[in-house]
Amino acid sequence: MNIREYIKKGFEVYYEHYNQVSEDGFCRWMRPDVPVEMKLADIDEEWSRWKMVPSVVTEDDIQALEKEFGLPFPEWYKAFISTYHHYFDVIPEQSVDEPLNNVRDMYNPSLCSLGYLPFSWDEEYGKIFCIDLNDNADEETCAIYEIDHEILFDDDADIQASLDYLYPNFKAYFDATFLKYDD
């Protein structure tokens, strides 16, 4: 399986599922300050519909980020952060201006030091999603967990005991998030 093509398809399916414009002119893919190369259509002076554009994130960019996090990134995650520039709301946005800034903001020293790579969050419930890299020899067994972000502020908390299992691996997470609309 070509992981990059799989990620590309998932992003495209997800984007198209929500790419309808309502009678009121609203679309989920609207936001202010869209860079010119990501604009699909201007809505008014401030808001534009955005489109995905191929990523310019390089392997060197990813290696530098791995060094910052102190963790080797799985191939699925590398493809995930380097396939498209986007403004999806279920994962960190990746604009063409600073594509890895929001990914970089996911860094958490407590989680990373325990071998968990934080990669997304659920803003509504305050949960951080992370990949268990403690068995990184086989991406099929790198499970996805969530943790309440408040626990990370408690010096006495048992972080590992506070992680809740979600998916057996990144592909299962990706399928449930991005491909659930694929017919």
C-alpha positions as CSV (number, residue, x, y, z in Angstrom):
1,M,0.0,0.0,0.0
2,N,1.3,3.5,-0.9
3,I,0.8,5.4,2.4
4,R,1.0,8.8,0.8
5,E,-1.6,8.0,-1.8
6,Y,-3.9,6.6,0.9
7,I,-3.5,9.7,3.0
8,K,-4.1,11.9,0.0
9,K,-7.3,10.0,-0.8
10,G,-8.6,10.3,2.8
11,F,-8.0,14.0,2.9
12,E,-9.8,14.4,-0.5
13,V,-12.8,12.4,0.7
14,Y,-13.1,14.4,3.9
15,Y,-12.7,17.7,2.1
16,E,-15.3,16.9,-0.5
17,H,-17.8,15.6,2.1
18,Y,-18.0,19.1,3.7
19,N,-17.4,21.2,0.6
20,Q,-21.0,22.2,0.1
21,V,-22.1,25.8,0.2
22,S,-25.4,26.5,2.0
23,E,-28.1,28.8,0.8
24,D,-26.7,31.3,3.2
25,G,-23.3,31.1,1.6
26,F,-21.7,29.2,4.4
27,C,-19.2,26.4,3.9
28,R,-17.2,24.5,6.5
29,W,-14.1,25.3,4.5
30,M,-14.3,29.1,5.1
31,R,-11.8,31.2,7.1
32,P,-10.2,34.6,7.2
33,D,-6.7,35.3,5.9
34,V,-6.4,32.5,3.5
35,P,-3.1,32.7,1.5
36,V,-3.6,33.4,-2.2
37,E,-2.4,30.0,-3.3
38,M,-5.0,28.3,-1.0
39,K,-8.0,30.4,-1.9
40,L,-10.8,28.7,-3.7
41,A,-13.2,31.7,-3.6
42,D,-13.5,35.0,-1.7
43,I,-16.7,35.2,0.3
44,D,-16.3,38.8,1.3
45,E,-13.4,41.2,2.1
46,E,-12.2,39.0,5.0
47,W,-13.4,35.4,4.5
48,S,-12.5,32.9,1.8
49,R,-13.1,29.3,1.0
50,W,-9.9,27.4,1.1
51,K,-8.6,24.5,-0.9
52,M,-5.9,21.9,-0.2
53,V,-2.7,22.4,-2.1
54,P,0.2,19.9,-2.3
55,S,2.6,20.1,0.6
56,V,6.1,21.5,0.3
57,V,7.1,19.9,3.6
58,T,10.4,18.0,3.0
59,E,12.0,15.0,4.6
60,D,14.6,17.4,6.1
61,D,11.7,19.4,7.7
62,I,10.3,16.3,9.2
63,Q,13.7,15.1,10.5
64,A,14.2,18.5,12.2
65,L,10.8,18.1,13.8
66,E,11.7,14.6,14.9
67,K,14.8,15.9,16.6
68,E,12.8,18.6,18.4
69,F,10.3,16.0,19.6
70,G,13.0,13.5,20.4
71,L,11.0,10.8,18.7
72,P,11.1,8.9,15.4
73,F,7.9,9.6,13.5
74,P,6.1,6.6,11.9
75,E,5.8,6.6,8.1
76,W,2.0,7.1,8.4
77,Y,2.5,10.2,10.4
78,K,5.2,11.5,8.1
79,A,2.8,11.2,5.1
80,F,0.0,12.7,7.2
81,I,2.0,16.0,7.8
82,S,3.5,16.2,4.4
83,T,0.8,15.4,1.8
84,Y,-1.4,18.6,1.7
85,H,-1.5,22.1,3.2
86,H,-5.0,22.4,4.7
87,Y,-7.1,24.1,7.4
88,F,-9.0,21.0,8.6
89,D,-10.5,21.5,12.0
90,V,-10.0,18.0,13.4
91,I,-6.2,18.1,13.1
92,P,-3.6,20.9,13.3
93,E,-3.9,23.2,10.4
94,Q,-1.0,23.3,7.9
95,S,-0.9,26.6,5.9
96,V,1.5,27.2,3.2
97,D,3.0,30.0,5.2
98,E,4.3,28.0,8.2
99,P,3.2,24.4,7.5
100,L,4.6,22.8,10.6
101,N,4.0,25.5,13.2
102,N,0.7,24.0,14.5
103,V,2.2,20.5,14.3
104,R,5.2,21.8,16.4
105,D,2.7,23.3,18.9
106,M,1.5,19.7,19.6
107,Y,4.8,19.0,21.4
108,N,4.4,18.0,25.0
109,P,7.5,17.0,26.9
110,S,5.7,14.7,29.4
111,L,4.1,12.7,26.6
112,C,7.2,12.6,24.4
113,S,9.5,11.5,27.2
114,L,7.2,8.5,27.7
115,G,7.3,7.6,24.0
116,Y,3.9,9.1,23.0
117,L,3.7,11.4,20.0
118,P,0.9,14.0,20.4
119,F,-0.6,14.7,17.0
120,S,-4.0,16.2,17.4
121,W,-6.6,17.4,19.9
122,D,-10.3,17.5,20.5
123,E,-10.9,21.1,21.5
124,E,-14.5,20.4,22.6
125,Y,-13.4,17.9,25.3
126,G,-9.8,18.9,25.9
127,K,-8.3,15.6,24.8
128,I,-4.9,15.1,23.1
129,F,-4.5,12.3,20.7
130,C,-1.1,10.6,20.6
131,I,0.7,7.6,19.0
132,D,2.3,5.1,21.2
133,L,5.8,4.7,19.8
134,N,7.1,2.4,22.5
135,D,6.8,-0.5,20.0
136,N,7.8,1.5,16.9
137,A,9.4,-1.4,15.1
138,D,5.9,-2.3,13.8
139,E,3.5,0.6,12.9
140,E,0.7,-1.9,13.0
141,T,1.1,-2.0,16.8
142,C,1.6,1.7,17.5
143,A,-1.8,2.3,19.1
144,I,-3.6,5.6,19.3
145,Y,-4.5,6.9,22.8
146,E,-6.2,10.1,24.1
147,I,-5.5,11.9,27.3
148,D,-7.3,14.8,29.0
149,H,-4.9,17.8,28.7
150,E,-5.5,18.8,32.3
151,I,-3.7,15.7,33.6
152,L,-0.5,17.0,32.0
153,F,-0.5,19.9,34.4
154,D,-0.7,17.6,37.5
155,D,2.9,16.8,38.6
156,D,1.6,13.8,40.6
157,A,-0.5,12.3,37.8
158,D,0.2,8.9,36.4
159,I,0.2,9.8,32.7
160,Q,0.4,6.3,31.4
161,A,-2.6,5.2,33.6
162,S,-4.5,8.2,32.3
163,L,-4.2,7.3,28.6
164,D,-7.4,5.9,27.0
165,Y,-7.0,3.5,24.2
166,L,-8.8,4.5,20.9
167,Y,-7.4,2.7,17.9
168,P,-4.9,-0.2,17.3
169,N,-2.8,2.0,14.9
170,F,-2.7,5.3,13.0
171,K,-4.4,3.8,9.9
172,A,-7.4,2.8,11.9
173,Y,-7.6,6.4,13.4
174,F,-7.2,7.9,9.9
175,D,-9.9,5.6,8.4
176,A,-12.4,6.5,11.2
177,T,-11.7,10.2,10.9
178,F,-11.2,10.8,7.2
179,L,-12.6,7.9,5.2
180,K,-15.8,7.3,7.1
181,Y,-17.6,9.1,4.2
182,D,-16.0,7.1,1.4
183,D,-18.7,5.2,-0.4
